[in-house]
């Protein structure tokens, strides 16, 4: 009986930090066997990211549950030969080194596919494998800046802001996972493997909604720009100051505007020509903001205001802190926030598995590996190595392990 959707698929994972590990983390969460190849002597740099206790990183655990760790000195020819012997045993290879690095190691797609023509190889990078910027170093915020995303965040006349979440890294990992799954489906039909190039920049630009088409189709007459707390084209649509929270209200459509007026006890606004339709409300945005914030200030508390709007099916939400979101009953009930127990770090919360399948309603119980924990198990299973052979490779510095 299958544990989950990807039970039986094998993934050789050369990824680190966020984008690549997100793709392989999701695959592990769906039952794939993921062998994480880590560089000796320290492994994935994510092992050094807080919170850390006794050298064990909660961040690393969050990104790498369900994976096996094979730690190698990738500068040694013997390590590369080991990997070349492993490649024919796997369905997928994922890497997110800088473009060209995996090739310099002797594991470019041409080599990998010659060893295993059925393998799906996915390279994840900041700016792509080709193009003028391909070899520039990059992280999430670099791709975000080039994609025109950062320019849309912040006050109208102020500097652009950086969001404190890895939107690009995670969405790129999800894009990669989707591409890998489709490539596996294609392989089921044809027997053929292939190479996939996924970048943060491409994924971020894919998030553009109206900005690109609006500018292009209008011949440059219309351009979306950052507008601070409120949407530049619609009202009410933005962030309003409440008594305790800031509150997001999105009510520019007629039925939602009606709900706002009813909640505020001001039905007369529905016949006010200033607010008669979407365009009129946009022109009188500042007056609407003032009306709503005066009402919020007059209410006993923000929850009462939110409840009044929800009762009328107005899209509304408090702007919660991370701590508040972690304790919200909706997120807890759905498993959006999940409590796990690590053998070294103990009990703490992480984001839960975001995909839900009717045939596999329960999350798998997964554990993050210690550095090099599965050296012997992986080499014995896939290559038939004895304990003595593994010990010899360890003494020669080809293999490495540590208790964190």
LOBA-820458 format. One line per 5 residues: for each residue x, y, z of N, C-alpha, C. Coordinates in steps of 0.05 Angstrom, whole numbers, padded with zeros to 5 digits, m for minus. Layout:
BEGIN
X:Y:Z:X:Y:Z:X:Y:Z; ...
END
This chain:
BEGIN
00017:m00024:00000:00000:00000:00000:00018:00025:00000; 00011:00044:m00017:00027:00069:m00019:00024:00086:00007; 00046:00097:00016:00046:00116:00038:00033:00142:00030; 00039:00150:00005:00030:00176:m00005:00034:00177:m00035; 00028:00199:m00048:00028:00200:m00077:00054:00193:m00091
00076:00202:m00079:00102:00198:m00092:00118:00175:m00081; 00105:00158:m00066:00118:00134:m00054:00131:00118:m00077; 00156:00111:m00074:00170:00096:m00094:00188:00112:m00112; 00184:00138:m00113:00202:00156:m00129:00226:00164:m00112; 00249:00165:m00125:00274:00171:m00111:00286:00197:m00121
00294:00214:m00103:00304:00241:m00109:00332:00245:m00097; 00350:00252:m00114:00377:00259:m00106:00379:00290:m00104; 00382:00299:m00079:00377:00327:m00073:00403:00342:m00066; 00412:00359:m00085:00437:00375:m00081:00430:00403:m00072; 00408:00408:m00059:00399:00435:m00053:00406:00445:m00025
00405:00471:m00022:00411:00484:00004:00394:00509:00007; 00393:00519:00031:00378:00543:00039:00348:00538:00034; 00334:00551:00014:00305:00552:00015:00292:00541:m00011; 00298:00554:m00034:00282:00548:m00058:00284:00518:m00065; 00309:00508:m00068:00312:00480:m00074:00301:00461:m00053
00309:00466:m00027:00297:00449:m00006:00267:00450:m00004; 00254:00472:m00013:00225:00472:m00013:00214:00452:m00033; 00226:00451:m00057:00216:00431:m00077:00219:00403:m00066; 00242:00396:m00055:00247:00369:m00046:00232:00363:m00020; 00228:00384:m00003:00212:00381:00021:00183:00373:00014
00172:00386:m00006:00144:00379:m00014:00143:00351:m00025; 00164:00343:m00040:00164:00316:m00050:00167:00295:m00028; 00184:00302:m00008:00186:00284:00015:00159:00282:00030; 00145:00304:00032:00119:00305:00045:00098:00288:00030; 00103:00283:00005:00085:00265:m00011:00097:00237:m00014
00116:00231:00002:00125:00203:00004:00150:00196:m00012; 00161:00215:m00028:00185:00208:m00043:00209:00203:m00024; 00227:00185:m00033:00251:00180:m00018:00272:00201:m00027; 00279:00219:m00009:00297:00241:m00016:00324:00237:m00002; 00345:00234:m00018:00372:00233:m00007:00386:00260:m00011
00391:00273:00011:00402:00300:00011:00433:00298:00011; 00445:00308:m00011:00474:00307:m00013:00485:00333:m00001; 00501:00331:00021:00511:00354:00035:00541:00355:00032; 00551:00380:00030:00580:00384:00027:00594:00382:00054; 00615:00365:00055:00631:00364:00079:00648:00390:00081
00654:00399:00105:00648:00386:00131:00623:00396:00145; 00611:00418:00135:00590:00431:00151:00562:00425:00140; 00559:00415:00115:00533:00409:00104:00519:00434:00095; 00493:00431:00092:00475:00453:00083:00480:00478:00101; 00486:00501:00089:00490:00525:00106:00465:00532:00123
00442:00521:00116:00418:00525:00133:00422:00514:00161; 00440:00496:00164:00445:00484:00191:00456:00505:00210; 00465:00528:00200:00476:00549:00217:00457:00572:00221; 00431:00569:00213:00411:00591:00215:00395:00586:00240; 00390:00608:00255:00374:00607:00280:00346:00598:00275
00334:00585:00295:00342:00582:00323:00360:00557:00325; 00382:00559:00340:00401:00537:00343:00405:00531:00373; 00404:00506:00380:00412:00497:00406:00428:00471:00403; 00451:00470:00416:00468:00446:00414:00474:00440:00385; 00479:00461:00369:00486:00459:00340:00463:00449:00323
00439:00445:00334:00416:00436:00319:00399:00459:00311; 00394:00463:00285:00379:00486:00275:00350:00480:00271; 00332:00495:00283:00303:00492:00278:00296:00499:00249; 00311:00518:00238:00306:00526:00210:00313:00502:00191; 00335:00490:00196:00343:00467:00180:00322:00444:00182
00313:00439:00206:00293:00419:00210:00268:00425:00193; 00258:00450:00195:00234:00457:00180:00237:00452:00150; 00260:00457:00139:00264:00454:00110:00271:00426:00101; 00278:00408:00119:00290:00383:00111:00279:00358:00124; 00255:00360:00135:00243:00337:00147:00237:00316:00125
00242:00291:00132:00236:00269:00113:00258:00263:00094; 00281:00276:00097:00304:00271:00078:00326:00255:00093; 00341:00241:00077:00365:00226:00087:00389:00243:00079; 00409:00243:00097:00433:00259:00093:00457:00242:00085; 00468:00248:00062:00493:00236:00053:00513:00258:00050
00533:00259:00068:00552:00281:00069:00579:00272:00057; 00587:00287:00036:00611:00280:00020:00629:00304:00017; 00655:00299:00015:00674:00320:00007:00673:00321:m00024; 00658:00339:m00035:00653:00340:m00064:00678:00349:m00079; 00700:00356:m00065:00725:00362:m00079:00741:00337:m00085
00733:00315:m00074:00748:00291:m00078:00736:00275:m00101; 00753:00266:m00120:00743:00250:m00142:00728:00226:m00134; 00735:00214:m00112:00721:00189:m00103:00692:00196:m00095; 00687:00220:m00085:00660:00228:m00078:00643:00231:m00104; 00655:00243:m00124:00640:00247:m00149:00634:00219:m00162
00653:00201:m00160:00649:00175:m00171:00626:00160:m00157; 00625:00164:m00131:00603:00153:m00115:00576:00163:m00126; 00575:00190:m00130:00550:00202:m00139:00543:00192:m00167; 00563:00188:m00184:00557:00178:m00211:00546:00150:m00210; 00554:00135:m00190:00544:00108:m00187:00516:00108:m00176
00509:00129:m00161:00482:00131:m00149:00462:00141:m00169; 00470:00158:m00187:00451:00171:m00206:00433:00151:m00221; 00443:00128:m00231:00425:00110:m00245:00402:00099:m00227; 00405:00101:m00200:00385:00090:m00182:00362:00110:m00176; 00364:00134:m00187:00345:00155:m00179:00328:00165:m00202
00305:00175:m00195:00286:00186:m00215:00290:00215:m00220; 00299:00230:m00200:00300:00259:m00201:00326:00268:m00188; 00339:00288:m00200:00361:00302:m00188:00355:00332:m00187; 00357:00344:m00164:00351:00372:m00160:00376:00386:m00149; 00383:00409:m00161:00406:00424:m00151:00401:00454:m00153
00412:00469:m00134:00410:00498:m00136:00436:00512:m00130; 00458:00500:m00140:00483:00514:m00140:00481:00537:m00160; 00501:00555:m00159:00502:00576:m00180:00506:00563:m00207; 00495:00575:m00229:00497:00563:m00255:00526:00555:m00262; 00529:00531:m00272:00555:00521:m00280:00570:00505:m00259
00563:00508:m00234:00578:00495:m00212:00574:00465:m00214; 00550:00456:m00218:00546:00427:m00219:00561:00415:m00243; 00563:00430:m00264:00578:00421:m00288:00608:00419:m00281; 00618:00439:m00266:00647:00438:m00258:00653:00414:m00241; 00633:00405:m00227:00636:00381:m00210:00636:00355:m00228
00629:00358:m00253:00627:00335:m00271:00600:00322:m00271; 00579:00338:m00263:00552:00327:m00261:00532:00345:m00277; 00541:00355:m00300:00522:00370:m00317:00501:00351:m00328; 00480:00362:m00341:00458:00345:m00350:00467:00325:m00371; 00485:00333:m00388:00495:00314:m00409:00507:00289:m00396
00523:00294:m00375:00535:00271:m00361:00514:00255:m00346; 00497:00269:m00332:00476:00256:m00316:00458:00240:m00333; 00449:00251:m00356:00430:00236:m00373:00443:00213:m00387; 00470:00215:m00391:00484:00192:m00403:00485:00169:m00383; 00486:00175:m00357:00486:00155:m00336:00458:00144:m00332
00438:00161:m00336:00410:00153:m00331:00392:00169:m00350; 00385:00158:m00373:00369:00173:m00393:00341:00179:m00383; 00331:00165:m00363:00304:00170:m00353:00303:00191:m00331; 00326:00201:m00322:00325:00219:m00299:00314:00247:m00307; 00300:00259:m00287:00291:00286:m00289:00311:00303:m00273
00325:00321:m00286:00344:00338:m00272:00333:00367:m00272; 00331:00378:m00248:00320:00405:m00245:00342:00423:m00232; 00349:00445:m00246:00367:00465:m00235:00351:00490:m00227; 00354:00498:m00202:00340:00521:m00191:00361:00543:m00185; 00356:00567:m00195:00376:00588:m00192:00361:00615:m00187
00376:00635:m00181:00364:00662:m00177:00354:00674:m00203; 00371:00673:m00223:00366:00689:m00248:00365:00672:m00273; 00367:00645:m00270:00364:00627:m00293:00391:00617:m00302; 00391:00596:m00318:00415:00583:m00328:00426:00598:m00353; 00410:00614:m00366:00419:00629:m00390:00412:00658:m00387
00423:00675:m00405:00418:00703:m00404:00441:00719:m00392; 00441:00746:m00397:00463:00763:m00388:00468:00763:m00358; 00448:00757:m00342:00451:00758:m00313:00456:00731:m00301; 00456:00710:m00317:00456:00683:m00307:00477:00677:m00286; 00501:00688:m00289:00523:00681:m00271:00527:00701:m00248
00509:00720:m00246:00510:00738:m00223:00500:00723:m00198; 00512:00728:m00175:00502:00716:m00150:00475:00727:m00143; 00458:00711:m00131:00431:00721:m00126:00416:00706:m00105; 00398:00720:m00091:00380:00708:m00072:00352:00717:m00078; 00333:00711:m00061:00305:00718:m00064:00301:00747:m00072
00312:00765:m00056:00307:00794:m00060:00320:00804:m00086; 00340:00791:m00096:00352:00799:m00122:00333:00793:m00145; 00322:00769:m00145:00302:00762:m00165:00277:00780:m00163; 00269:00786:m00138:00246:00804:m00134:00251:00831:m00145; 00275:00842:m00142:00281:00869:m00151:00280:00870:m00182
00293:00850:m00195:00293:00849:m00224:00265:00845:m00236; 00247:00832:m00221:00221:00825:m00232:00201:00848:m00229; 00209:00871:m00219:00191:00893:m00216:00172:00890:m00192; 00178:00871:m00174:00161:00867:m00151:00167:00886:m00128; 00193:00889:m00122:00201:00907:m00100:00191:00935:m00104
00191:00944:m00129:00183:00971:m00136:00154:00977:m00128; 00138:00956:m00124:00109:00959:m00118:00103:00959:m00089; 00124:00956:m00072:00119:00953:m00043:00129:00978:m00028; 00112:00991:m00013:00120:01015:00002:00102:01038:m00003; 00109:01061:00010:00093:01085:00007:00097:01098:m00020
00077:01112:m00029:00078:01123:m00056:00103:01140:m00061; 00110:01156:m00043:00133:01175:m00046:00158:01166:m00031; 00157:01142:m00020:00180:01132:m00004:00195:01111:m00019; 00215:01100:m00005:00232:01079:m00017:00216:01052:m00018; 00224:01034:m00036:00212:01007:m00036:00220:00991:m00011
00203:00973:m00003:00208:00957:00021:00213:00928:00013; 00227:00914:00031:00232:00885:00028:00214:00870:00047; 00198:00851:00037:00182:00834:00055:00199:00815:00070; 00191:00809:00096:00207:00792:00113:00199:00763:00111; 00191:00754:00088:00184:00726:00083:00196:00718:00056
00201:00692:00053:00214:00682:00028:00194:00676:00007; 00179:00696:m00002:00158:00691:m00022:00170:00679:m00048; 00191:00691:m00057:00203:00682:m00082:00216:00654:m00079; 00230:00650:m00058:00243:00624:m00054:00222:00601:m00053; 00202:00606:m00037:00181:00585:m00033:00165:00581:m00059
00157:00603:m00072:00142:00599:m00097:00158:00587:m00119; 00184:00592:m00119:00202:00580:m00139:00204:00550:m00133; 00206:00542:m00108:00207:00514:m00101:00181:00500:m00109; 00158:00514:m00106:00133:00502:m00114:00131:00500:m00144; 00141:00520:m00159:00142:00519:m00188:00159:00495:m00196
00182:00491:m00183:00200:00469:m00190:00187:00442:m00185; 00174:00440:m00162:00160:00415:m00155:00139:00408:m00176; 00123:00428:m00184:00103:00424:m00205:00115:00415:m00231; 00137:00428:m00239:00150:00421:m00264:00161:00393:m00263; 00173:00385:m00240:00184:00358:m00237:00161:00337:m00239
00139:00343:m00225:00117:00324:m00226:00106:00320:m00255; 00105:00342:m00270:00095:00340:m00298:00115:00326:m00315; 00141:00330:m00310:00162:00316:m00325:00161:00286:m00319; 00155:00279:m00294:00152:00251:m00287:00128:00239:m00301; 00106:00254:m00303:00082:00245:m00317:00089:00241:m00347
00104:00259:m00359:00113:00256:m00387:00130:00231:m00390; 00147:00226:m00370:00164:00202:m00372:00148:00177:m00370; 00126:00178:m00355:00109:00154:m00354:00097:00148:m00381; 00093:00168:m00398:00081:00165:m00424:00103:00157:m00445; 00127:00168:m00442:00147:00165:m00463:00172:00150:m00455
00177:00148:m00429:00201:00135:m00419:00225:00154:m00420; 00221:00179:m00427:00243:00198:m00431:00246:00217:m00407; 00271:00221:m00398:00277:00242:m00378:00281:00269:m00392; 00286:00290:m00376:00291:00316:m00387:00303:00335:m00366; 00312:00358:m00376:00324:00378:m00359:00305:00401:m00355
00304:00412:m00330:00286:00434:m00323:00302:00457:m00312; 00297:00481:m00322:00311:00505:m00313:00289:00523:m00299; 00291:00526:m00273:00272:00542:m00258:00287:00564:m00243; 00277:00589:m00245:00291:00611:m00231:00272:00628:m00214; 00284:00640:m00194:00269:00659:m00177:00258:00682:m00194
00274:00692:m00212:00266:00715:m00228:00241:00708:m00245; 00242:00685:m00258:00219:00677:m00274:00194:00673:m00257; 00198:00660:m00234:00176:00655:m00216:00164:00681:m00205; 00181:00699:m00198:00171:00725:m00188:00156:00740:m00210; 00167:00741:m00234:00154:00756:m00255:00127:00743:m00262
00125:00717:m00258:00100:00702:m00262:00079:00712:m00242; 00087:00724:m00220:00068:00734:m00200:00055:00761:m00208; 00066:00774:m00228:00054:00799:m00237:00025:00794:m00246; 00007:00811:m00236:m00021:00807:m00244:m00029:00827:m00266; m00036:00852:m00258:m00044:00872:m00278:m00021:00889:m00289
00001:00889:m00275:00022:00909:m00281:00033:00907:m00309; 00039:00882:m00318:00052:00879:m00344:00032:00884:m00367; 00009:00871:m00366:m00010:00875:m00388:m00020:00903:m00389; m00024:00916:m00366:m00034:00943:m00365:m00015:00962:m00378; 00010:00960:m00372:00030:00978:m00384:00033:00973:m00414
00034:00947:m00421:00039:00940:m00449:00015:00946:m00467; m00008:00937:m00459:m00032:00941:m00476:m00040:00970:m00478; m00033:00986:m00458:m00041:01015:m00459:m00019:01031:m00473; 00002:01018:m00483:00024:01033:m00496:00039:01050:m00476; 00040:01042:m00451:00054:01057:m00431:00038:01079:m00417
00013:01082:m00424:m00003:01103:m00412:m00011:01098:m00383; m00013:01072:m00376:m00021:01065:m00349:00001:01047:m00337; 00008:01053:m00312:00030:01038:m00299:00023:01035:m00270; 00024:01010:m00260:00019:01005:m00231:00044:01014:m00216; 00040:01029:m00195:00062:01038:m00177:00054:01033:m00149
00074:01033:m00131:00068:01029:m00103:00051:01052:m00093; 00033:01044:m00075:00014:01064:m00065:00009:01062:m00035; 00028:01050:m00021:00026:01050:00008:00005:01032:00018; m00012:01042:00036:m00032:01026:00050:m00056:01018:00034; m00061:01032:00012:m00085:01028:m00003:m00081:01024:m00032
m00099:01009:m00045:m00097:01003:m00073:m00100:01028:m00089; m00084:01032:m00111:m00085:01056:m00126:m00110:01059:m00144; m00124:01037:m00150:m00146:01038:m00169:m00173:01033:m00157; m00174:01022:m00133:m00200:01014:m00121:m00203:01024:m00093; m00228:01028:m00084:m00233:01036:m00056:m00261:01027:m00048
m00264:01019:m00023:m00243:01014:m00004:m00228:00988:m00009; m00202:00990:m00009:m00185:00967:m00014:m00157:00973:m00003; m00153:00965:00022:m00127:00970:00034:m00127:00964:00064; m00108:00977:00077:m00102:00973:00105:m00112:00996:00122; m00130:00991:00140:m00143:01012:00156:m00135:01009:00185
m00131:01032:00198:m00123:01032:00226:m00147:01026:00244; m00145:01005:00259:m00165:00998:00279:m00156:01007:00307; m00170:00996:00327:m00163:01004:00354:m00138:00988:00364; m00136:00963:00356:m00113:00947:00364:m00097:00938:00340; m00110:00929:00319:m00097:00919:00295:m00100:00939:00272
m00083:00935:00252:m00090:00945:00226:m00108:00923:00213; m00127:00932:00197:m00147:00914:00186:m00148:00917:00156; m00146:00895:00142:m00149:00895:00113:m00179:00893:00105; m00188:00912:00089:m00216:00911:00079:m00214:00914:00049; m00227:00895:00035:m00228:00896:00006:m00257:00896:m00003
m00268:00920:m00008:m00296:00922:m00012:m00303:00942:m00034; m00288:00941:m00056:m00293:00960:m00078:m00317:00951:m00095; m00323:00925:m00095:m00347:00916:m00111:m00372:00926:m00097; m00393:00929:m00113:m00418:00941:m00103:m00429:00926:m00079; m00431:00899:m00081:m00443:00884:m00059:m00427:00886:m00034
m00401:00888:m00036:m00384:00890:m00012:m00385:00919:m00001; m00387:00938:m00018:m00390:00966:m00008:m00416:00969:00007; m00437:00956:m00003:m00463:00956:00011:m00459:00944:00039; m00445:00922:00041:m00440:00910:00067:m00425:00929:00086; m00406:00944:00076:m00391:00963:00093:m00410:00984:00103
m00426:00995:00085:m00444:01017:00093:m00464:01007:00114; m00474:00982:00111:m00493:00971:00130:m00479:00966:00157; m00455:00956:00156:m00440:00951:00181:m00435:00976:00196; m00429:00998:00182:m00423:01024:00195:m00449:01038:00204; m00473:01027:00196:m00498:01041:00202:m00501:01066:00186
m00491:01067:00162:m00493:01090:00145:m00504:01083:00117; m00529:01073:00116:m00541:01065:00091:m00544:01088:00071; m00544:01113:00081:m00546:01136:00064:m00523:01139:00045; m00500:01127:00052:m00477:01129:00034:m00481:01114:00007; m00500:01095:00007:m00506:01080:m00017:m00518:01098:m00039
m00531:01120:m00031:m00543:01138:m00051:m00526:01163:m00055; m00503:01164:m00041:m00485:01187:m00044:m00471:01186:m00071; m00474:01206:m00089:m00462:01204:m00116:m00432:01202:m00115; m00419:01210:m00093:m00389:01207:m00091:m00381:01178:m00091; m00399:01160:m00083:m00392:01132:m00079:m00410:01114:m00096
m00421:01124:m00117:m00442:01110:m00132:m00432:01085:m00147; m00407:01085:m00155:m00397:01062:m00170:m00367:01059:m00164; m00355:01038:m00177:m00327:01032:m00172:m00309:01056:m00178; m00313:01069:m00200:m00296:01091:m00208:m00300:01115:m00190; m00325:01120:m00182:m00330:01143:m00163:m00316:01138:m00137
m00318:01114:m00127:m00306:01108:m00101:m00276:01110:m00102; m00264:01103:m00125:m00235:01106:m00128:m00227:01135:m00127; m00243:01153:m00140:m00236:01181:m00140:m00239:01194:m00112; m00256:01182:m00096:m00260:01193:m00069:m00249:01174:m00047; m00226:01163:m00054:m00214:01143:m00036:m00208:01155:m00009
m00197:01179:m00007:m00189:01190:00019:m00213:01194:00037; m00236:01202:00025:m00260:01206:00041:m00270:01180:00052; m00268:01159:00036:m00277:01132:00045:m00259:01122:00068; m00233:01126:00065:m00214:01118:00086:m00221:01132:00112; m00226:01158:00111:m00233:01172:00135:m00259:01162:00148
m00279:01157:00132:m00304:01146:00142:m00300:01119:00156; m00286:01102:00144:m00282:01075:00155:m00265:01076:00180; m00244:01092:00180:m00227:01093:00204:m00241:01106:00227; m00258:01126:00222:m00274:01138:00243:m00293:01117:00255; m00305:01101:00238:m00322:01079:00248:m00307:01059:00265
m00284:01050:00255:m00268:01031:00270:m00260:01042:00297; m00253:01068:00298:m00246:01080:00324:m00269:01082:00343; m00293:01083:00332:m00317:01085:00349:m00327:01059:00360; m00317:01037:00350:m00326:01011:00358:m00313:01002:00384; m00326:00984:00400:m00314:00975:00425:m00287:00962:00422
m00284:00946:00401:m00258:00933:00396:m00258:00923:00367; m00234:00916:00357:m00231:00909:00329:m00246:00883:00322; m00247:00865:00341:m00261:00840:00334:m00291:00845:00328; m00303:00863:00343:m00331:00870:00337:m00334:00882:00309; m00315:00899:00301:m00315:00910:00274:m00313:00889:00253
m00293:00871:00257:m00289:00849:00238:m00313:00831:00236; m00325:00825:00260:m00349:00808:00260:m00372:00821:00245; m00375:00847:00248:m00397:00861:00234:m00393:00860:00204; m00368:00862:00194:m00363:00860:00166:m00365:00831:00156; m00355:00812:00171:m00357:00784:00163:m00386:00775:00161
m00403:00785:00179:m00431:00778:00179:m00445:00787:00153; m00434:00807:00140:m00445:00817:00115:m00428:00808:00091; m00411:00788:00095:m00395:00776:00074:m00376:00795:00060; m00366:00814:00076:m00346:00833:00066:m00318:00820:00070; m00301:00819:00050:m00274:00808:00054:m00258:00825:00073
m00251:00814:00096:m00238:00829:00117:m00220:00810:00133; m00197:00821:00143:m00179:00806:00160:m00163:00824:00177; m00157:00816:00202:m00138:00831:00218:m00110:00826:00208; m00092:00845:00210:m00064:00841:00203:m00050:00829:00228; m00049:00803:00228:m00038:00789:00251:m00007:00788:00251
00004:00788:00275:00033:00783:00277:00037:00753:00272; 00063:00745:00269:00069:00717:00265:00059:00701:00290; 00063:00712:00314:00055:00698:00338:00025:00695:00339; 00010:00716:00331:m00019:00715:00332:m00029:00695:00311; m00017:00694:00288:m00025:00675:00267:m00021:00646:00277
00001:00642:00290:00008:00615:00299:m00013:00604:00319; m00027:00622:00333:m00047:00613:00353:m00076:00617:00343; m00079:00625:00318:m00106:00629:00308:m00120:00602:00305; m00145:00599:00315:m00157:00572:00315:m00161:00560:00287; m00165:00577:00267:m00168:00567:00239:m00142:00554:00230
m00120:00567:00234:m00094:00556:00225:m00087:00531:00241; m00094:00531:00267:m00088:00507:00283:m00105:00484:00275; m00131:00488:00270:m00149:00466:00263:m00142:00454:00237; m00134:00470:00217:m00127:00459:00191:m00099:00448:00189; m00083:00451:00210:m00056:00442:00210:m00038:00460:00194
m00047:00484:00188:m00030:00504:00174:m00006:00510:00191; m00009:00511:00217:00013:00512:00235:00014:00485:00249; 00037:00473:00251:00038:00446:00261:00060:00444:00283; 00053:00429:00303:00073:00424:00325:00087:00398:00319; 00114:00399:00318:00130:00374:00314:00149:00371:00338
00160:00347:00339:00180:00341:00360:00205:00331:00347; 00227:00345:00351:00253:00336:00341:00268:00322:00363; 00283:00301:00355:00297:00284:00375:00317:00300:00391; 00328:00322:00380:00348:00338:00394:00337:00364:00404; 00321:00378:00387:00312:00405:00394:00286:00405:00410
00272:00382:00410:00247:00381:00425:00223:00390:00408; 00203:00400:00422:00177:00407:00410:00177:00437:00402; 00169:00442:00377:00164:00469:00368:00146:00469:00344; 00138:00493:00335:00119:00495:00313:00132:00503:00287; 00122:00493:00265:00131:00500:00239:00106:00502:00221
00109:00514:00196:00087:00513:00177:00081:00484:00170; 00055:00478:00169:00046:00451:00162:00048:00446:00132; 00044:00421:00124:00044:00414:00095:00021:00428:00081; 00026:00444:00060:00005:00461:00049:m00014:00448:00029; m00009:00423:00021:m00025:00409:00001:m00042:00388:00015
m00067:00386:00006:m00086:00367:00019:m00098:00349:m00002; m00096:00323:00003:m00106:00303:m00016:m00126:00284:m00002; m00148:00279:m00016:m00170:00264:m00004:m00161:00235:00002; m00144:00223:m00014:m00135:00196:m00010:m00113:00194:00011; m00101:00216:00018:m00079:00216:00038:m00084:00240:00057
m00104:00238:00074:m00112:00261:00090:m00093:00268:00112; m00076:00249:00120:m00058:00254:00143:m00030:00261:00133; m00017:00280:00147:00011:00286:00141:00029:00262:00150; 00050:00257:00134:00069:00237:00142:00085:00247:00166; 00093:00228:00183:00110:00234:00206:00139:00233:00196
00152:00256:00194:00178:00258:00182:00199:00269:00202; 00224:00263:00197:00245:00272:00215:00268:00283:00199; 00280:00305:00208:00303:00317:00194:00328:00301:00201; 00346:00298:00182:00370:00282:00187:00392:00296:00202; 00408:00281:00216:00434:00291:00226:00453:00292:00202
00474:00308:00205:00493:00310:00183:00506:00283:00177; 00503:00274:00152:00515:00248:00144:00503:00224:00158; 00480:00227:00170:00468:00205:00185:00463:00180:00168; 00458:00183:00143:00450:00160:00127:00472:00152:00107; 00497:00160:00112:00519:00152:00094:00519:00122:00090
00519:00107:00112:00521:00078:00109:00496:00066:00097; 00473:00076:00106:00447:00064:00096:00444:00069:00066; 00451:00093:00056:00447:00099:00028:00466:00083:00011; 00492:00082:00019:00512:00067:00003:00507:00037:00004; 00497:00027:00026:00491:m00001:00028:00467:m00008:00011
00447:00008:00012:00422:00002:m00003:00426:00003:m00033; 00438:00026:m00042:00439:00031:m00070:00464:00019:m00084; 00486:00017:m00069:00511:00008:m00082:00521:m00018:m00069; 00508:m00028:m00049:00516:m00053:m00037:00542:m00052:m00021; 00549:m00027:m00011:00574:m00024:00004:00571:m00037:00032
00593:m00048:00041:00594:m00060:00068:00601:m00038:00088; 00598:m00045:00113:00605:m00026:00134:00635:m00019:00133; 00651:m00040:00127:00680:m00035:00125:00687:m00016:00103; 00673:m00018:00080:00678:00001:00058:00670:00029:00065; 00648:00032:00079:00639:00058:00088:00659:00070:00108
00668:00054:00126:00688:00063:00146:00713:00072:00132; 00721:00058:00112:00746:00065:00097:00742:00092:00084; 00719:00097:00071:00714:00122:00058:00712:00145:00078; 00703:00139:00102:00702:00159:00123:00730:00166:00132; 00747:00146:00136:00774:00151:00144:00790:00166:00123
00783:00162:00098:00796:00176:00076:00785:00205:00072; 00765:00212:00087:00753:00239:00085:00733:00242:00062; 00726:00221:00049:00706:00222:00028:00678:00227:00040; 00673:00213:00062:00648:00215:00076:00652:00230:00102; 00631:00244:00111:00633:00259:00136:00606:00257:00151
00607:00259:00177:00582:00260:00193:00586:00275:00218; 00564:00283:00231:00564:00298:00256:00538:00293:00270; 00537:00298:00296:00514:00292:00312:00495:00315:00315; 00490:00330:00293:00470:00352:00295:00456:00356:00269
END
